Amino acid sequence: MPKATKTVLITGAVVIAAVVAAYLYVFPKPAATTTGEVPCLKNGIPLTQHLHPLLHIFVGTVEESIPANIGLSPTCERAVHTHSDDVASGTIHVESQDSHRYTLGNFFAVWGKPIERDGYDLSVTVDGAPFAGDPSTIELTDGQKIVFTYAIPRR
């Protein structure tokens, strides 16, 4: 290959690399569409899961409502979200387009809240049975009833 041809090819490759780098600098990649590994739903793709576990949170004997529209925004409906803030409901919606097993940890990540609360002891039941492990690992299933009770520790 003649030296002039090599020079043109190398110069062309450098120019293309510079243009690509400049494009990526000026137009950066959009922000990720996941929170706690919970993707936004995509239009036109059918759901593979549609589950409704229930979460009730008590601080002492007072039940707190779970806010409406957790995981919902004008640009994104996360696979794990809420609709109603009715305290009696406590319904979490798992409406996903994949077969991923979503957990309570995924829900709290989307909500942006920690599971543990400073100054409180947490006890958890799942379908009426005490749960002794890490509550973030509880796999969400249809009709499941999860109850959190935050209590001030006895001194």
Secondary structure, DSSP 4 states (H G I P E B T S, - for coil): --HHHHHHHHHHHHHHHHHHHHHHHHSPPPPPSEETTEEBP-TT---SEEE--EEEEEETTEEEPPPTTTTEETTEEBSEE-----TTT-BPEEEESS----BHHHHHHHHT--SS-TT-EEEEEETTEEE-S-GGGPBP-TT-EEEEEEEPPP-
